[in-house]
Amino acid sequence: MAAPGALREAVAGAARVLAAAGEVVLLGHVNPDADALGSALALGMALRARGARVRVSFGSPEQLPSSLQDLDSEGLFVPAGALPETSTLVVLDTGAEQRLGPLAERVGSTIERGGDVVVVDHHLHNTRFGTHHVIDERAEATAVLVLELLDELGVPLDQRLARCLYAGLVTDTRSFRSARPSTHRTAARLLETGVDPEATVKPLLDTHPFAWLRVLSGVLQEAQLEESAAGGLGLAHAAVTLEQSRGVRGEELDSVVDLLRTAAEAEVTAVLKEVAPGTWSVSLRAESRVDVSWAARACGGGGHRLAAGFTSHAPVAQVLASLRSALEQAPRLG
């Protein structure tokens, strides 16, 4: 956790690096969410306005999720395979370089060439894999830290930038349910630029194809509740196979966990999504009492105390067995 003074110094140092860069590549984690992509796009647009050549990308998938495409108003996104080598790399909303997937090697190669790797993140237990770090686990979203960078760079906050940051803020705070007073002040500042909150949030949280409803029906019908799991606090879990998800976007499946977590008997929710044959991406959520980031790290992943995840190539039964064991040992929150 960065002290206020140390964070200010980190922001100032990162801003100096970015202000001097003529070409910048900005990366988010694989399967980017609104905070990862919105943060990258906002900072990318700001750096372009200062004269830098900018590209934004992530390791997978090869295209922007459709719900996030409107955020890229300047066409900064390029597929991972089209990225140039650069001396300045910015990695956003990513707790460890492995979360970059096939682009993880970019970090090491950039540092080996004497380049700069600026890491901007709010994840717990960030591994500090760059050369400059703007990291604050208290920040509600990486977007909040990017806003501080924009201020330090002296870039005026306009509607385009604010819309990207608002998307990250509203989603990472669960529509401000985990917000502090300062969060609402930040949101007010973003909205004052003219951002339309309904138009921004609807495609992110409230729009799904009809096919998703059928998938959801089948997945929830097979969901299970283990009230004795997690030390008696309860675990609700469901699995989404490739067959079930055929024709439905991966981003649609991400919302299943937020529906399953409404089960009153379960402190912890887990949704296993088969992203390739035999490969499961596991999303974890906790209500307030279990540190699921600890459990995720025990299973090879990471994240926040109340929202985390990991990837496994084991059979579903084995994935769940490992998760149950990790949850039994995971720290309890106050």
Buried (B, 14 or more C-beta within 10 A) or exposed (E): EBEEEEBEEBBEBBBEBBBEBEBBBBBBBBBBBBBBBBBBBBBBBBBBBBEBEBBBBBBBBEEBBEBBEBBBBBEBBEEBEEBEEBBBBBBBBBBBBBBBBEBBEBBEEBBEEEBBBBBBBBBBBBBEBBBBBBBBBEBBBBBBBBBBBBEBBEBEBBBBBBBBBBBBBBBBBBEEEBBEEEBEEBBEBBBEBEBEBEEBBEBBBEEBEEBBEEBBEEBEEEBEEBEEBBBEBBBBBBBBBEEBBEEBBBBBBBBBBBBBBEBEEBBBBBBBBBBEEEEBBBBBBBBEBBBBBBBBBBBEBBBBBBBBBBBBEBEBEEBBEBBBEBBEEBEEEE
